[in-house]
Amino acid sequence: MNSVWNVARARRTTCVLAAILGVLLFSLSLFAQGNFGRILGTVTDQSGGVISGAMVTIIDKDRGVARTLTTDDAGEYNAPTLIPGTYIVRAEANGFKRLERQNVVVEVGKEVRVDLTVQPGEQTQSVTVTEAVPLVETTNATLGGTLNNADINDMPLNGRNYQNLLNLRPGVMIQPGGSPWTQSTNNIRPDETAWMLDGVINANFADARPVANMPSPLTDGAVILPIDAIQEFNLEENAKAEYGWKPGAVVNVGIRSGTNTLHGSAYAFGRYQALDARNLFNPAPDASGNCGQASCAKLPTQLEQFGGVVGGPIKKDKLFFFAGYEGLRSTVGNAFGTSVPATASFPTPNPKSSMVDAIIALQNASVPVSPVSLALMGCSTGKLTTASTCTGGVVQGASPNATSYISSFPNNNVSDNGIAKIDYRINDKHMVNGMFWEGKYNGLGEDHAQVSSAFEIPIPITTRTAIGNWIWTATSSLVNEARFGYNYVNFYQGVGDGNILADGSGLTGGAGYPINTGVTAVGGLPDISITPFTFIGEWPNRPGGFVNPYYDFADSLSYLRGKHALKFGGGFTHIEVDTISGNTVRGRIDFKGGQTPGVTSPKCLSSKGAPQSCPLEDFFAGNPSRGLLLAGQRFRTSIEWAYAGFVQDDWRVAPKLMLNLGLRYSYVTPFHEINNLFGNFDPNSTTGIVQQGQPSVGSSIVHPDRKNFSPRVGFAWDISGKGMTVVRGGASVIYSTIPVGTFTAQLGLQNSTGTSIAADPAGACTTQVTPCPQTFGGTNVLANATYSLTPANWNGVVFPTGGGISCTGGKGGTPCNLLAIDPNLKAPYVASWNLGVQHAFANNLSLELSYVGNEGERLLLFRDLNQIPPSSITAATPNGVRPYATQFPYLQFINQASNGAYSNYNSLQATLTKRLSHGLSFLAGYTYGHGLDNGSLNRLEPSLRTAPIRS
């Protein structure tokens, strides 16, 4: 495994070096404004006449940096790529008094219009305006808002994770439940949010989660941006053409920069269970000291979060630095309810739920008891009686007669995160800056009910982001920004007992487990499922994970020509996703009942109502219903290139009317595996299975999609011309980039018992046979490449290494399940629109009312191509006949990813904003919305629909 990752690391290093060289030779743009802001406006006299040739100076109040501009023939000026902060805008012209507008606040990714009206007089005379610009948008129709560092620190914030504040904005909902994909904007899918850090893409392309503040299954923010390092974060909806690749909200986090003043802060937060109430599922013991659980102690809750930031000048007015660190140490108890077999005999025999009773039933029927099962459960090898007990073995801490108990093994989280940023003003025309952030996380705990602390999952996560910017102010009307970004994510979920082999040599804590699976590639007990109890061992999809390095280049050109503020750009992103499949790599063994001849129980009935052996009896007899094992190569490396180009024209049609026109084009190359290890379902092929690299398939299993043009239009009408009441409206079409993990890590469909990255890369089936030969598994989308358990050797090697892969593996004769992709899959898109009015009651208080709607088209949907049609269910075929039953008898579920889902959304949204003044600030939002869809997530959608349904 290490050699594979070393090769991947060397390849990534080569790519990064090539990228750095390339950016010096050529630069394109994917995102223009990024984390910077813009000030623009018109200089006029008191009669409304424009003044050309006026000198406008934009002064950064905190850094002493000034940018001098000259108004054009239309009296317009434009100052893009400004570091967020507070500015002074000064206008000077011959024959007029100097006018200075102070307290102009520029936010991350936002623009502020400052129109200046100068009065006749001597230039030595000056007029100073200190009041803030009104809280209305007079330049565009983009929805959203900004929260600055003071807002973030002044509000209660659980875990100091800025993402928990996103739902303060109307239209944003964070669903309960703890899933990584819970934040949704205007009913758009949760994994369609465009995460950005300092203006650069900051979402991993494996599963669409953010790189910064990426969650872990054990906590909501595993690697975290230090809160005090955040200048502010901005959320934009229905954004301009400079943004793309995700149709949801653009969440752009801006990092603070150093100033001319040395400044810093330090903090520490703590929380301990002594001051907490008990969890509802962690009751206090009764008078006899019993609470129905292995331990009656209060679940631990310990949190320590600490850090600090510092920033200041290296050279005054020229060179600035900023750095920060934040650490997290937490231990949080769990209260997962779980079902386990009783370790003692019940007063009346119950082989369905009692280990002892199941063993006694086998002994009474003269059925040999498997020593492997006895050893795993800590049961005696001698004759058992109604007074006998088992110790529980790998089932830790269950009460003797309890069939349910609380799995309360705590989650332990350790996170260390550091950030550094440099800003350098070379001269009046050139400025550069760079930022580096790294987060390291190690977690150990349970994200689901487990029967032993030995099966807790270790989760290491490492993330890095590096950003470089170069801003060139060529003239007063021409500004260029070159940008480079690099992100790296390494996410892995291990198994707690991974150092213990299932080699038949011992029990937990010894040299190995008593079961001999023949699997030596990884350690850990195989997943043993005994219906209806919680499985023994870790989840079958672990160990596994992914590494996602990617880099992008950006270069934006801002050009002011009369009443047109133009932006041009184009760009590319190189995406690599290295996936490790863990699904059934340790093996899976299922005990479902009915497999032990001569043993029957009235408590366990077959599908026809006849008594049969119980699953627990089958387990102790060593007679499983089926077994699964991943065969072959676990690693996949997928490569994509994303290209984009855009033009944006902010046209001041009239003094009171701004029109925003934009067009974006994007193209993402079809993903391909570097060793041709991807495959697909093709009903026109001999076997139904084709593989990347074959002449009939080509270099990718999906075809190119080159027609993704994304128009944007918006307007802002300042009714009075005083910037107090504005009517705004806009519309856009934005395409989505589907994460590769959507296809390589599906776990929620029917084929989750197999693996979505199958085994043997030697090629797919070349002849239609049942069972298929071992080369069956040469794809990433064909699920159950499994070894047969017919018959199982419970006392010997369960998974014989020399066996072939059986498409009808197991005693049940169940055919294989496939995960396929429509070769003509297109990029999904969302059409959005909004219309509203914004009014400022005072410069620091505004109200916005908007109608917001959207419709999603060509959204991703998984559906079974081999679903049994109702018309095939007859007296002769009571179970129905699948469409491909005759052509491909060895195939069962064929779950295909296609453009089959739709959505629509309509809402009324209201926002009342009070900027800080007189010691008071607030933000109040309200949404009344209605959304419908037939598929709510790109991942884990167990939809069996063979045709789309509109709600």
N, C-alpha and C positions, 0 to 999 in steps of 0.2 A: 504493500500500500504506500509506504514511504517513497519508493522509487517512482510510483505513478505521480505523486504530488510534487516530487523534485523536478520531474520532467515538465509538469504543468507550470511550476514556478519559474523554471528557466525560460519557457516559452513566453510567459507573461512579462518577464524582465526584458526580453528582446523586443516585445511589442511596445513596452513603455519607452525604451530608448529610441526606437524608431519613431514613436509618436512625438517625442521631444524634438527630434531632428526635423520631423515633418512640419511642426508648428512654426519653425523658423523659416521654412520655405513657402508655406502655403497656409492660409487661414480662411475658414468659412464660419458661418454663424448658425447656431441652433437657437440660442436665446439672446435677445438683444439687450434688454434693460436689466435683467437679472436682479442682483441685490441692490443696484444703484437706483437713485431717484432722478427726477428732472424738474427744473424750473423753466417755465416759458411764459411769454406774455407779449404785450404791445406797449410801446411808448407813444403817448399822444399828448397834444396840448389841451387846453381847457375847452376848446371848441370841438374836440373830437378828431382833429386832423392828426394824421400819423406823422411822426418825426423820424426820418431816416438819418443814419449816421450818428445817432446818439450813442454814447458810451455807457454800457451797462456792466457793472461790476458785481459779481457773485462772491460773497466772502463767507468762508466756513468759520463760524464764530469760535469753535473749539480748537481749531488747528491753525488759524491765521492764514489759511491758503485762499488766494483770490483768483478768480477767473474773469478776465476782461473780454467783453463782447461788444460788437457794433451792430446796431439794428440795421435791417436791410431796407429796401425801398418801400416795403409795406409796414415799416415800423416794428417788425417782429424781431424777437430774440429767442434763442433756444439754448439751454444749458443742460444737456443730458449727462449721464454717468457721474452723478454727484453722490458722494458718500452720505448716507443718511445722517441727519443731524439738524442743527439750527443754523439758519443762514441770514445774512443781511444782503438785501438787493438794493443797489444804488444806481441811479440814472443821472447822467449829466449831458447837457447839450448847450451849445452856444445860444445866449440870449434867454436862458431859463435857469431858475433856481435848481440847485442840486436836490434831488429827492431820494430819501433813504427809507426803505421799508424793512423794519426789524422783525425778529421773531417769526421768520418764515421756516416752518418745520417741514423737512423732507423725510418721508418715510420709505421703508424698503419697497422697491418696485413701484412706487407711486409717483405721480406728477402733480405739481402745484402751479396753477396759473396766477401770476402776479402781474396785472396790468398797472402801468404807472402813468399817471397824469401829472405832467410838470407845469409849473406856473412861471409866467414871465418874470424876469429879474436877473440879477447878477449871479454868476456861478459860485461866487464866494458866499452867497446866501444859501441856506439849506432848509429843507422841510423834512422832519423826521416823523414817521408813522410807526408807533410801537405796538398797536393792537394786532392780534393774530389774524391770519387769513381765515375767513369763515369756513365752517366744517361742511362744505358742499363740494361736489365734483362738477366742475364746469367744463372739463376737457374730454370726458369719455363716458361710456355707458357701462363700464365694468363694475360688477357688484363685489362686495366683500368689505374688508376693513383691516385695521392694523392694531396690534397690541404691543406697546413698547415695554422696555425693561422695568420701568416703574410700575406699570399696570400689572405685569407678571409677578413682581415681588410683593406688591401690596395685597394681592388676592390669595385666599387659602388655596393651596395647590398640593394635592395629594401626591407624594413621591417626587415633587418638584419636576414634573414632566409637563412641558409646555403643551403637549398634545391634548392634555385634559382640559384645556381652555378653548379648544376649537369650537365646541358646541355653544359657546357664547354668541356665535354668529347665527343669524336666522338661516334656516335651510340645512344646517349641519346637525347631524344626529350621531351620537356615539351609542351604539346598542350595547346593552348589558350582556355579560356572559364570558368576557375575558378572551375572546378570539382575537388573533392578530388583525383580522379584517372586520372591524366593527365601525369605523368612521365612514359615514356616508354623507354626500352633499347633494341635496335636491334629488334624492331617490336614485342617484347614479351609483353603480356598484361600488362597494367599499374598496376594492382593489383597483379602482380607476382614479385615485388621487395622485396628482403630480407633486411629489415631494422634491423640494429644492433646498440647497444650502449655499448661501452666499451666491445665488444666481446660477448654480450648476445642478444638474440632475443628481438627486440623492435618494433614489429608490432602487433596490436591487432588482435585477431582471430575472431572478429565479422565481420569486413569488410576490413581487410588487410591494413588499413591506419597505418602510423607510430605512436607510442606512443609519442615520443618526436617530437615536432613541428607538432602535430596533427592539421589538419585544422578544421575550423568551417564553416558552411554555410555562415557565415558573414565575414570571413577573412581567409587568406591562412595559417597562423600560429597562432592558438589559444593559445596553451601552447608551450613555446619556450625554447630551450637551450640557455643560455647566450653565445653569440658569443665568448666573451673573455675566456670562459671556455673550448672551443674546442681546443684540441691540433692540430688535423687535422682530416679530413675525407677521407676515402679511398673507391674508387669504383672498384670492381673486377667483371670481366665477365669471364665465362667459368672457374670457380674456382675449386680448388682441392677438394678431397673427404671429407675433414673436414667440408665443407659447404654443405648445402642442404635445403630442405623443400620449396624452391622457385627457379624456373629456371631463373628468371631475374637477374639483377645485385645485387651484395652484396654491400650495402652501410653501411660501418662501421664507426661510429663516435667515436673517441678516446677523452677522457676527460683529461685535463691537470692534472699533479701532482705537488705537492710542490717540491722545491729544497732547496739547502743549503743557498740560498739567499732569503731574504724576498722581495717579489715583488707583485705588484698589479696595478690595473688600474681602472678608473672610467670614465663614459661617459654619455652624454645626447644628444639626437637628437630631433629636433622639426620640424613640418611642419604645416603651417596655410594657410587657403584658401585665405587670403588677397593677397598672392603672386601667386595664381594659376589662370589660365584661366578658363572660364566657360566651363562646360560640353556641348557637342553638343546638348544634349537634355534638357538643362537648359538655354534657351536663355534669353537675357536681355529684359526688357519690351520695347514696342514701345512707340511712342510719347503719346499715350493715357493711358500708364501704363499697357497695356494688354500684356501678354505673353502666353496665352492659358493654364495656369496652375493655381492651387490653390494658389501658392505663386511664386513670381518672384524673390525672394531672391536667391543669389548664394548658391549652395549646399555647406554644410559645409565640410571642409577637415581639420581636426586637428589631429595631431599625436605627441605624446610625448612618447619617449622610453628612458629608463635610467637604469643604473645599475653599477655594479662594481664587481671585483674579487680580491682576495688576496690569496697568498700562500707562504709557507716558511717552515723552519725547526721547529719541536718541540724538537727534539734531533738530533744534527748534524750527518750526515752520517747514521742515523738510522730511524728516524721517521719524516714524512713530512705530511703537511696538505694543502688542497686547498679548497676554498669556493667561491661561486659567487651568484649573484642575478641579475635578469633583470625584469623590469616592463614595461607594455605597457598600454597606455591610448589613445584611438582613437575614433573619431567621423567622419564617412564618409557618405556623402549623396548618395542617390540612385536616379536613373532616369529610373524607370521602366515604360514603356508605358502600359496603361491599358484601358479597354473599360467598360464604365458605361452607364446606361440609363440616358437620359436627365431629369433634374428635372423640366423643364418648357415645356409648350405645344409648339409644332412647329406651324408655320403659316398654314401648311396643316397637317391634322391628320396623325400621324405616330405611331400607337400602337406597332410597332416593336422596336422602339428605345426611345420613350418618355413615362415616367411614367404617366404624366397627360393624354396623348392621350389614353393610355391603359385603364385607369380608366374610362374616358369618354365613350369609346367604350363599356365597361361593363354596365355602367349606361344606355346608350341608348338601350341596349339589355335586360334591366331589370334583369341583373345577379347580385346577391348580391356580394359586395366587402368584402374581408376578412379584419377584423379589425387588424389582426396580420400583414398582409402585409402593411397596411396603417401605422401602428405604426413603423414598421421597417424602412420604407422609409420616415417617417416624413411628410406624406400627410394628408390633411384635411379629416375629416369623412363626411363632407357635400357634397352638389352637386358641382362638379367642372365645370369650363368653360374653354374656349380656352385661357383665360387670367390667369388661375390658375398656381400655382407653388407648388412644394414639396420642403421641406428643404434638402432632401437627406438622412436624418436619419443616418443610419450606414455608408452611403457613404460620406466620409469626403472631403469637399472642392471642389466638382466638379462644374464647371461653369454651369449656368442654361441650356444652349442649347448645351453643349458639350457632345458628346458621347465617347470622348477619352480624357484622361488627364494623366499627369505624376504623378506616385506614388513616392513621394520623401521623405519618412520617413527615417531618417538616421540610420546607423548601429553604435551602441555604443559598444565598446570592452574594457574590463578591464582584464588584465592578470598579474599574479604575479608568478614568478618562482625562485626557489632556488636550489642550488646544493652544495654538500660537498663530499670530498674525502680524504681518509687517506691511506698512504703507510708506511708499517713498515717492515724494514729489521731486522728480529730476529737475524740471524747469517748468516754465509756464505752459509748455506744450506737451510734456510727457509726464505721466504718473504710472507707477506700477505698484501692485500689491500681491501678496501671497498668503495663503492660509493652510495650515495642516492640523488635522484632528485625528486622534486615534482613541478607540475605545476597546477595552478588553474586559471580558466577562467570563466568570466561571460559576455555574450553578449545579446544585445537586438536590434532587427532590423528586416529587411525583406530580404529574399533571393528570392523573387518573387513579382510580382505586387500585392498590397493589396489596399483595398478601405478605410481603416481606420487604424490609429495608434493603435487603441485598439487591432488589430489583429497581432501586431508585436510579434515575437517569442522570448521568453527568452531561452537562451542556456547556461546552466552551464556544464562545463567539468572539471573533476579532473583526473590527471594522476600521477602515482608514479612508480619509478624504483629503485630497490635496488639490488646491486651486491656485491658479496664477492669472493675473489680469494685467493688461497693458493698455492704457488710455492715451490716445494721441489726439490732441486738439489742434487740427491742421489750420483751421481758420475759425472765425466767429460763427460760421454757418456749417462747418464740416467737422465732425468728431468721429473717431474710429475707436472701437474697443475690441481687443483680441483677448480671448479667454481659453484657458485650458483647464480641464478637470479630470481627476482620476479618483475612482472609488474602488474599494476592495471589501468584500464580505466573505468571511469564513464561518459557516454555521454548521455545527455538528451535534448530533444527538447519539450518545453512546448507550451502553448498557452497564448497569452497576456491577454485574457479575461477569463482565467481559474477560476477566483474567482467569475464570474457571472454565475449563473445557468439559463438554459433555462427552467424556471418553470412557465411561463405565468404571472409573477408578475410585469413586468416593462420593461424599455428600457435601453440602454447602460448607465451605471453610476448609475442605480437604483438597486433595490433588485434583478432584474433578467430581462431576455428578455421576450417580450410578447409571443413568441412562447413557447408552452408547449410540450416538447418532451418526457417527462416521464423518461429522462435520468438524474440520479443524481450521478452516479459514478464519473463523471468528470464534470467540468464546461466548459463554452465556447459555443458560438453560433454554431449550426450545420452548416456544409458546405452546403450553398445554391447556387446551380448552375442554372443560368437563361441564356439559350443560346441566344446570343453568347457572353454575357458579362463576365467580370472577376467575379469569384465566391465571394460570401459574406461569411466572416468567414475565419478561418485558414485552411490550407491544410488538407484534410481528414486523413492523416497519422499521425496526431499529436493530443495529446501528446504521445511521445514514446521515446525509447532509449534502451541502453544496458549497462550492467556492465560486464567487462571481466577481471577477475583475473587469472593469470597463473604463474606457476613457473617451472623452469627447473634446472637440475643438469648437470654438465659437468666435465669431468676429462680426460685430455690428457696425454699420455705417449710418450715422444720423446726419441728415442734410436738410437745412432750412432754406427753402426757396419761396419767397413771398409769403403767402398765407398757407403754404404746404410745409408741414414738418414731416419729412420722409425718413423711413428706416428701411434698410435693405439687409438681407442676410441669407445665409445658407449654411449648412453644417453637416457633420457626420459624427457618429458614435460607434465605437467598436465594442461589441458585447461578447463576452465569453461566459458560459455557465458550465462548470464542472460538477456533475451530479454523482453522488454515491447512493446506489439503491440499497436499502436495508430490508426490503420487504421479503420476509420468510428466509433471510440469509442464515438464520440460526435453525430454521425448520419450524414447522407448525404441526401439531398432532391434535386431532379433534376426537372427542368421545361424545357421541350423540345418542347412544343407546341402541339396543337391538342387535348387538354384535356377538353375544355370548350364548351359544346353544345350550339348552338344558336349564337356563336360568330365566325365570319370569317373575314379574311382580305386578300386582293389580294397580300399583301406584305409577307405573310407567307403561303407557299404551302406545302402540304403533299408530300410523296414520289411518289404519283401518279399524282402530279400536281394540286390537288384540293385545293382551299382556305380553311384555317383552322384558329383556334385561334393561336395568337402569344404566344411565351413563356412568355413575359411580361404580357400579358392578363391572362394567366393561373396562374401566380404568384399572381396577385391581386385578382383573383377569388379563390385562395387557392386550385388549382387543379394540383398537381404535377404529373409528369410522373412516378416516382418511388422514393423509399426511401430505404436506407441501414442503418443497425445498427449492430455493433459488439455485439454478445451475448456471455456471459460466461467469462472464465478466460483469462486475458490478458498476464499472465506471463508464460515464458518458461525458464527452466534451462537445458542447454545442456552440456554434459560432453564428453571429448575425452582424450585419452592418446596417445602421440606420442613417438615412440621408434626409435633409430637409432644406427648404428654401422659402423665404417669405418676403413680402413687401407690405409695408404699412404706411398709410397716408393719413395724417391728422390734419384735416383741412378746415381752416377757419373761414367758413363760407360768408359769414357776416359777424359783426362785433358780438352778437348775442348767440350765434349758432356755430357749433363745432361738429364736423362730420368725420367719423372714423371709418376708413375703408381699408380692408386688408385681405390678402390672399396668401395661403400657405400651401406648399406641396411637400408631401412626405412619402418616403419609400423605405420599407424595411425588407431587406433580403430574406428569402425563406431560410429558416434555421436549418442547419445541417450538422451532422455528427462527423468529426474529423476522420473517424475510422469506418464510416458507413454502417454504424450500428443502429440506425433507426429503420423501422419498418412500418407497414401499413396493411390494412385489409383492402383487397381488390377482388370483387366478385367475378371479374372477367379473367382472373388468373386461374391456373390449374388447381392450385391448393387454396386459393383465397388469400394467400399471404405473399407480399412482395417486400423487397428490401432496398433501402437506399443504395445507390451505386449500380443497381441492375439497369440494363439498357432501357427497359420499359418504365423506369422510375426516374432516373437521373440523379443529380447531386442532392436533391431534397425530396421529401415525401409530400410536400405541398408546392403548388405552382406560384409564381410571382404575382403580386397584386400591385400594379403600377398606376392606378387611376385615382389616387387619394388626394384630391384638391379640396382645400378647406377654406371657404370664404368667411369673412368676418365683416360685419357692418354695425355701426352704432352712431348715435347722435346725442348731443347735450345742448339743450336750449335754455339759456339764461334769460328768463322771462323779462326781468326788469333791467338787466344789464349791470346790476349791482352785485351779482354773485350771491344772492340771498335765496332765490327760488329757482330751481332747475328741473326741467323735465328731461328724463333720460330714457333711452331705449336702445336695444341692440339684439343681434341674433348671430349665431355662429354654427358651424359644423366642425366638430373636432373628432379625429380618428384615434383609436386606441392601439397601443402596442401590447400584444398579449405576452405575458411572461412565459418563458420556456418551461418553467416548472409546472405550468398548467397541464402540460402533456407528459412530463417525465416523472411526476410525483403524485398522480391521482390516487387517493386512498379511500374515497368515500363511495365508490361505485361497487357494483356487484363483484367485480373482479379484484377487490381489495385483498382477497385471500391469496392471491398470487403476487405477481410483481409487475409493475408497469414498465420496468426496464428489464427485458428478458435476457436470457442467459448467454447462449452460445453464438458468437459472432461469425461462425463459419458459413452462415447462409440460412435462408428459410427452407421450408419443405420443398423439394423438387418433384415429389410424387405424392399423389393423393392416397395416403395410407392411414390406417387406424390400428395401433397408435402411430403418431409421427415419430420419425427417428430423432436422435438427440439434437440434430441441427435445427430443430423446430424453433429454438429460442432466439433467433438472430435479429431481434428488433427491440425497440424501446416501448412499443405500444401493444405488444401481444402479451397478455397477462400471465396466465398460469403455466409457465415453463416449469413443470414440477416432476419430481420423481414419484413413481408409483409406490403405494403401500399395499401391494397385493401379492402375497400376504405380508403382514407386518411381522417382524421378528422382534418382539418387545424385549426378549431376554438377550438378544444379540445386537447386531448393527441394524438400527431402524432404517437408515437411509443408505442402502448399498451404493458405494461410489461407482460401481460398474454398471449400474442399472440404466436403462434408457428412460427417456421422458415420455410418459404416457398421456395422451390427450384424453383418455378416459380413466385417468388415475383414480385410485381409491376403490373401495368395494361398491360404492354407489353408482359407479359408471357415469359420473357427471362429466360432460364434455368441457372443453376449455372455454374460458372467457377472454375476450379481446377488447383492448382499448384502441380505437382507430381514430383517424383524422380525415376529414373531407379534403381530398387533394385540391379542391377549388376554394378552400377557406379564404375568406376576405377579412380585411381589417374592420372590426366593428366601429360604429360611429354614433355620436349623440348630437342631435340638433337641439340647440338651446335658444331661448328668447326671453327677454324681460322688458318691461315698460313700467316706469314709476316716476314719482316726483319727490324731490328732496328740498326741504326748506330749513333755513337757518333762522331761529328765533333770536339768536345773538351769535357773536363770532364763535362762542364756545359751546353752543347748544344747537343741535339739529335733529330733525325727524325725517325719516325716509319711508315711503310706502311704495311697494313694488309688486307687480304681478310677475311671477317667475314660472316658466314652464320648460319642459324638454320632452323629447321622444328619442328613445334608443332604438337603433335599427341594426340588423345583422349581428346581434349580440351572441356571445358564445353559449351553446347549449349542447349537453350530452344526451343522446337518445339511442335507444336500442334498435338497431337495424334488423335484429333477429327476434323481435317481440312477437309472441304468439298472437295471431289475429283471432278475434272472437269467432269468426265464421268457421275456423278450423276445429272448434270444439264440438264434437259429435259423440254419439253413443259408441261408435267404433274407436274414436280418439278422444277420450274424456279429458286428457291433459293438453289437447291441442297439438298442432304441428307448426314448428317454426319455419319461416320462409326458406331458410337455407338448410333445412334438415336433410334433404336428399343430396344436395350438391356438396355440402360440407357437414357431414354428420358429427364430426368431432368438435364443432363450434357451437357454443351456447349463446351467452350474451355477447353482442357485438356493439359496444357502446362507442358511438362515433361523435367526435367534436365537430360541430357545424355551426353555421350562422342561423340558428333556428329560434332565437329568443328576441323578444321585443319588450319595450317598457314605455310608459308615459307618465307624466307628472305635471300637476298644476298646483299653484300655491299663491297665497297672499302673504307677504313678508313685511314686517315693520321693524325699524331700528331707531331707537332714541339714544343719541350719543351726547355725553357731556364731557368736554375736554377739561383737564384739571385747571381750575381757577377758584380762588377763595377757599382752597383746601378741599375741594370736592370734585370728584369725577365719577362717572358711571356709564355703563353700557347695558341697555335693555333691548332684548329682541323677542319677537313673536312670529311664529309660523303657523299658518293654517294650510295644510297641504293634503293632497290625495295622490298616491302613486300606485300604479299597477304594473306587474311584470309577470312573465312566465319563466323566470330564471334570475336569481338574485345575486349570483356570485360566479366568477369565472372558474372557481375551483369547487370540488366536493359537491357537485350537483347530481344527485342520484335520479335524474329525470329519465323516464322510460318512454316519453312521448315520441310517437313516430311522426307527428305533424304538429307544427306550432299552434298554440291556442292563445288568442287574444282575450284578455279579461275585460 
